[in-house]
Amino acid sequence: MNLWKYFLENDGNKITRWTHYFPIYEKHFERFKNKPVKILEIGVLNGGSLPMWQKYFGPLSKIVAIDITPSCKNYEIPGTIVRIGDQSDEKFLQELVDEFGEFDIIIDDGSHQVAHVNKTFQYLYPRMSKNGVYLVEDTHAAYWKDSHGGGLDEPESIINVSKNLVDKLNADHTKGQVEPDDFTRSTQSITFYDSVIVFERGEIHWKQPLEFGKNTPMDYTPNPELQQAARNSAPDMGDFTIKT
């Protein structure tokens, strides 16, 4: 199933997405198709994405969505589950983990409020499956101070949080400047896109530079004709003496 085609042909409940998100979904989610995968989508809105994810991931998937608006429960369809609660409420988030176990994919398309996005990420990321994908949408809102509590230098912005996590990802190479931690050991990559950040989990058990093969010197004989041709084609630089 092609997500973009589904989106264009959708005649059910409204789906609202930026066009450039679809290749990102396909790139990071394709390996989970037709497998017993558990997905958590934060933010239901008009409910149109629930059947889209169900169709894309296949009959073995379990789609769970959360929203703070009680009426979103009405968008629940067979094979999907909607729970009502606040994405920044750790008690509610823990109840989700207790009920459904570790999620393989988490898509944050919720309030986009800086404090909410960061709090949800900090709580759920270490509690998802060890090979899971955590995708945060609409990260452009992290720059909006008046409406979303963000700003270019806002430390809780998921963009700035992620910038610092790049150092955590590379902590083993910082010669003690950054201490490796659980994030270092459990994360394979952080990918930045326009308005999207994707974290891919995965344990790296062995990390060491290796060399195989022979270091055979290569015989090199200058070609006078090629050298002369290069001289002839070189531009006239004039007097290029550095004067002091």
N, C-alpha and C positions, 0 to 999 in steps of 0.2 A: 504494500500500500504506500502511495506517495502522499505525504502530508500536504504539500502545496496543492496538489490536485484536489484533495479532499476539501481543503479550505476554500478553493475557488468554486467548488460545486456544492458547498454547504447550503442546504435549504432548511436546516433545523434551527435550534437556538443560536443566537448570535455568537460568533467567535471574533475577538478583537486582538489582532497581532500585527506587529511590524513585519513588512515583507522579508527583510533580511534575516529574520529569526529562523526561517524554515530550513535553510541549509545547515544552520547550527544544530537544530534538533536532529536532523538526519545524521550528521557527523558523529554526535555524541551518544545518540540513543539507538542507532541501528543494531548494535550488537545485542540488545535486550529483546528484540522482536521475537515473538512466539516462544517465549521462555516464561517460567513461573516468577515473574518480576512483580515487586510491590512498588507502586508509585504514589507519592504524596504531592498533590498540587495545592499550593497555598493561594487562595483566592478563587472564587467560583464565578463571580460577576453574573453573566447571563447563562451560564451553564453549558455553553456550546462546546467547550474543550473536552468535557467528560466523554461523550461518545467518540470524539476524535481520537483521544488517547486509547480508549478501549479498542477501537478499530485498528489503530496502528500497532499496538503491542500484542494484540491477539487474545484468544480465549483463555490462556493460562495466566494472564495478568490480573492483578487486583489494583483497582484505581480508587484511591482515597483522596478526598478533597476537603479542605476546611475553609470556613468563612465566618466572619463575625456577624453577618446578617442572617437572622433566623429563617427568612423566607427562602434562602438558598437551599435549604433542605428539600424544597420542592423539585429541584433539578436532579435529584438522585434517580438513577435509572437502574434496572437490573444489571448486576455486575459492577456497579460503582457504589461508593459509600460517601456520604457527606456528613461531616461532623461540624457542629457550630461551636466556635470558640475564638479566643484572641491569640494570634500567632506569637505575641510577645509574652504570653502567660506560660511560664515554665511548667506549672502544674498541669495545664491542659496539654502541653506538648508531651510531657511524660506519660499522660494517660493514653495518648496516641501510640507511643512506643510500647506501652504495656499491652495495649489491645491488639496491635497489628505486628509487633516485632520490628526488626530493622527494615527500613525502606532502602530499596536499591536506587531509586531516583527521587530526588526532591526538586520541585520546581517552585521557586518563590515568585509568584505573580500576585502578591497580596497588596498590602497597603502602600508599599514603597516608602513608607516613613523610615527615615534613617535609623532611628532607635529600634524600630520593630525588626527591620531586615537584619541588623547586626545581632540582636538578641536571639532571633530565631536561628541564625547561622551558628552562633557560638554554642547553642544548646543541642541542635539536631545533628550538626556535622559529625561530631565524634560518636554519635549514637546510630549512625546509618551503617549499612553493610560495608565491609572492608574493601569491596570493589565497586562501590557506588559512585553516582554522579550527582553533584549538587549544582543546580543551575539557577542563577539569580537574573531575573529579567528586569528591564526598564531601569537599569542602573544610572541612566541620565538624571533620574529624579534625585540622586544623591548630591547633585550640584545645586539643587533648589532650596534655598534657605527659608524663604517665607512660607512656602506651602508644605515642605517635606522635612524641614529641620536639617537640611544639608548645607553644603558649601564646599568650595575648593579645598579649604584647609580643615574641614570638620573631621576630627579624629575617628568618630564612630561611623563615618560614611563607609559603606562596604567597599568603595573604590580605594579609599585610603587604608582601610583594614587589609585589603587584598595586596596592596603595594607592600605593606610591611610583611605580609606572609610570604612574599617572594624571597625575602631574606631567610625566613624560617625554612622554606623549601631547600635553600642552598646552605643551610647552617653548617653542614659538615665541612664546607670549604672556606669558612670565614676565619679559621685559625683562632677560635675562641671568642671572636667578637659577638657571635650569636650562638646561644646555647641550643642544640637540637632538642626537640620535644616530641610529643605525640603527633603533632601535625607534621613534623619533618618525617617521621617514620611511617605515617599512614597516607601520605599524599604523593601522587605521581606527577601531577601537573596542575597549573593554574593557567587558564586560557582567557585572555581579554579580547572582547569584541566590542564594537559600537553598541552600547546599552546592554550588554550581557557579559557576565563572568561565569565561567564554568570551572568547578573544582572536580578533579578525577582522583578518587582514592585508589590505593594499591600499595601493598607493602613491598619495599625494595630490600630483599634479604642480603644481597651481595653487591657491593658498589666498589669497584677497584679498577684503575687503569691497567690494561693489558696490551702486550705487543706479541704478534706472531709473524713469522716470515723472516727472510734474510735481508740484511742491510748490504746489498750488493752495489758497489759504486758504479755509476753509469758513465761510460766513456763518452766524452763530448769533444767533437772536432768542429771548430768554428767554420762557418761557410763564408768565405771572403765575398762572394757575390751578394749574399743576403746582407752582410754588414755594410757593403758599399751602397746598396739600394736604400738601406735605412738612413745612411748619412745623406744621400742625395734628396731624400724626401723630408728630412728634418727642417723645420721652419728656421728662418734666420732670426736668432735671438738678439742680434746686435751686441752691444757692449754690456755683458751681464756681470761685470765686475762689481763686487760689493764694496762700496766706498764707506770708509769710517772717518 
